[in-house]
Amino acid sequence: MVPAMADTSGPDSLPAPAFGPDSEEMLRCNRCELRYVPSKSTSSLRLTYCSFLCELGDLGFSIAGLEHMEPQPKAIEAPAVDLDAQAEETAEPAVVE
């Protein structure tokens, strides 16, 4: 006779934690909600995202890309010159009596 196992599917029971093949606890991705093993994640934020693509999609950039980013110098633009305004300035000033 096989002993009966306790029923753990009741409303008061806590769900059993999900474990991966290496007995490592599986986390849930913040973006896609899938379960994943953090040690197998390709994301720089392993405890948050299951893959590099979820990290990129959620943040709009990757942490690895942010670390290697170099600031680009801003191009200095010459101020726009209004030729009509220059012509008025060089005209003879009005004489007020």
Residue frames relative to the residue before (quaternion, step in Angstrom):
aa qw qx qy qz dx dy dz
M 1.0000 0.0000 0.0000 0.0000 0.00 0.00 0.00
V 0.3099 -0.7508 0.5615 0.1583 3.58 -0.89 1.00
P 0.4370 -0.6969 0.4861 0.2951 3.62 -0.78 0.95
A 0.4995 -0.6536 0.4822 0.3013 3.55 -1.07 0.77
M 0.3752 -0.7131 0.5463 0.2286 3.54 -1.02 0.83
A 0.5483 -0.6144 0.4541 0.3401 3.55 -1.12 0.66
D 0.4280 -0.6929 0.5199 0.2577 3.56 -0.99 0.85
T 0.0717 -0.8212 0.5661 0.0087 3.58 -0.54 1.18
S 0.5388 0.6389 -0.4025 0.3736 3.57 1.19 0.34
G 0.4009 0.7323 -0.4632 0.2974 3.59 1.23 0.28
P 0.6684 -0.5288 0.3459 0.3923 3.57 -1.25 0.30
D 0.6897 0.4808 -0.2842 0.4608 3.60 1.15 -0.50
S 0.5998 0.5822 -0.3696 0.4059 3.59 1.19 -0.23
L 0.4422 -0.6728 0.5291 0.2682 3.54 -1.18 0.65
P 0.5092 -0.6311 0.4648 0.3555 3.62 -1.01 0.63
A 0.5120 -0.6394 0.4787 0.3161 3.53 -1.06 0.78
P 0.4856 -0.6604 0.4695 0.3281 3.61 -0.91 0.80
A 0.4117 -0.6956 0.5321 0.2519 3.55 -1.07 0.74
F 0.0976 -0.7972 0.5952 0.0258 3.53 -0.86 0.98
G 0.4551 -0.6851 0.5074 0.2570 3.53 -1.12 0.77
P 0.7540 -0.3997 0.2706 0.4456 3.57 -1.30 -0.06
D 0.7216 0.4036 -0.2504 0.5037 3.62 1.11 -0.51
S 0.5269 -0.6490 0.3803 0.3956 3.57 1.26 0.48
E 0.4301 0.6552 -0.4837 0.3896 3.55 1.11 0.73
E 0.4990 -0.6707 0.4527 0.3102 3.57 -0.88 0.91
M 0.3393 -0.7385 0.5512 0.1889 3.56 -0.95 0.89
L 0.2590 -0.7576 0.5839 0.1341 3.54 -1.04 0.86
R 0.4086 -0.6809 0.5426 0.2740 3.55 -1.29 0.21
C 0.4701 -0.6960 0.4777 0.2578 3.58 -0.82 1.08
N 0.4876 -0.6820 0.4647 0.2850 3.60 -0.93 0.87
R 0.7125 0.4492 -0.2650 0.4694 3.60 1.08 -0.59
C 0.8303 0.2396 -0.1029 0.4925 3.59 0.58 -1.12
E 0.3982 -0.7598 0.4338 0.2756 3.61 1.32 -0.10
L 0.4697 0.6533 -0.4667 0.3672 3.64 1.19 0.33
R 0.4714 -0.6463 0.5141 0.3093 3.56 -1.19 0.52
Y 0.0421 0.7948 -0.6025 0.0598 3.58 -1.04 0.79
V 0.4476 -0.6430 0.5522 0.2851 3.52 -1.34 0.42
P 0.4729 -0.7180 0.4225 0.2869 3.65 -0.54 1.09
S 0.6531 0.5260 -0.3355 0.4293 3.61 0.96 -0.72
K 0.6884 0.4546 -0.2777 0.4922 3.63 1.20 -0.38
S 0.4932 0.6811 -0.4238 0.3365 3.61 1.24 -0.13
T 0.3423 -0.7365 0.5480 0.2003 3.58 -1.07 0.77
S 0.5174 0.6494 -0.4025 0.3854 3.58 1.29 0.01
S 0.5157 -0.6083 0.4955 0.3442 3.57 -1.20 0.49
L 0.7020 0.3645 -0.2286 0.5675 3.57 1.20 -0.55
R 0.1288 -0.8715 0.4705 0.0515 3.56 0.60 1.23
L 0.7049 0.4589 -0.2788 0.4634 3.59 1.04 -0.65
T 0.6908 0.4554 -0.2717 0.4915 3.58 1.29 0.03
Y 0.8173 0.1568 -0.0423 0.5529 3.60 0.90 -0.95
C 0.4951 -0.6782 0.4671 0.2772 3.55 -1.12 0.75
S 0.8180 0.0479 -0.0025 0.5732 3.59 1.11 -0.55
F 0.6947 -0.4524 0.3757 0.4142 3.49 -1.40 0.20
L 0.6639 0.5243 -0.3080 0.4353 3.59 0.97 -0.85
C 0.6394 0.5008 -0.3329 0.4791 3.61 1.02 -0.69
E 0.6248 0.5287 -0.3297 0.4705 3.59 1.04 -0.78
L 0.6803 0.4894 -0.2781 0.4694 3.57 0.89 -0.98
G 0.6818 0.4989 -0.2866 0.4518 3.57 0.95 -0.87
D 0.7039 0.4623 -0.2731 0.4650 3.59 0.98 -0.78
L 0.7606 0.3722 -0.2011 0.4924 3.60 0.88 -0.92
G 0.4209 -0.6835 0.4866 0.3449 3.58 1.07 -0.69
F 0.7608 0.1114 -0.0966 0.6320 3.57 1.31 -0.06
S 0.3889 -0.6918 0.5396 0.2810 3.57 -1.23 0.26
I 0.5804 -0.5847 0.4338 0.3648 3.56 -1.13 0.59
A 0.6327 0.5248 -0.3364 0.4595 3.61 0.99 -0.78
G 0.6604 0.4958 -0.3063 0.4735 3.59 0.98 -0.79
L 0.6325 0.5361 -0.3201 0.4584 3.55 1.07 -0.75
E 0.6399 0.5339 -0.3202 0.4505 3.59 1.05 -0.78
H 0.7547 0.3896 -0.2010 0.4880 3.60 1.03 -0.77
M 0.4686 0.6907 -0.4415 0.3292 3.58 1.26 -0.03
E 0.1741 -0.7642 0.6136 0.0961 3.54 -1.06 0.80
P 0.4682 -0.6812 0.4718 0.3069 3.59 -0.86 0.85
Q 0.3153 -0.7376 0.5697 0.1787 3.54 -1.00 0.85
P 0.4425 -0.6813 0.4968 0.3053 3.62 -0.84 0.87
K 0.4606 -0.6831 0.4993 0.2683 3.52 -1.03 0.85
A 0.4286 -0.6911 0.5178 0.2656 3.57 -0.91 0.90
I 0.3177 -0.7405 0.5632 0.1832 3.56 -0.87 0.99
E 0.1984 -0.7912 0.5713 0.0912 3.53 -0.65 1.14
A 0.4671 -0.6503 0.5213 0.2953 3.55 -1.07 0.80
P 0.5151 -0.6411 0.4519 0.3455 3.59 -0.93 0.77
A 0.5141 -0.6403 0.4755 0.3156 3.54 -1.06 0.76
V 0.2364 -0.7765 0.5731 0.1124 3.57 -0.86 0.97
D 0.2324 -0.7625 0.5923 0.1173 3.55 -0.80 1.08
L 0.3408 -0.7831 0.4871 0.1828 3.58 -0.35 1.25
D 0.6184 0.5432 -0.3523 0.4454 3.62 1.05 -0.65
A 0.6601 0.4964 -0.3098 0.4711 3.59 0.97 -0.82
Q 0.6321 0.5212 -0.3361 0.4646 3.61 1.03 -0.70
A 0.6402 0.5283 -0.3270 0.4518 3.59 0.98 -0.80
E 0.6500 0.5120 -0.3177 0.4630 3.60 1.00 -0.77
E 0.6516 0.5236 -0.3140 0.4502 3.60 1.02 -0.77
T 0.7113 0.4438 -0.2629 0.4775 3.60 1.02 -0.71
A 0.5046 0.6353 -0.4362 0.3892 3.61 1.23 -0.17
E 0.6453 -0.5312 0.3837 0.3927 3.54 -1.26 0.46
P 0.4547 -0.6846 0.4895 0.2914 3.60 -0.90 0.87
A 0.5129 -0.6332 0.4846 0.3181 3.57 -1.14 0.62
V 0.3293 -0.7398 0.5555 0.1889 3.54 -1.00 0.84
V 0.1324 -0.7863 0.6016 0.0476 3.55 -0.80 1.04
E 0.1635 -0.8113 0.5560 0.0769 3.59 -0.72 1.02
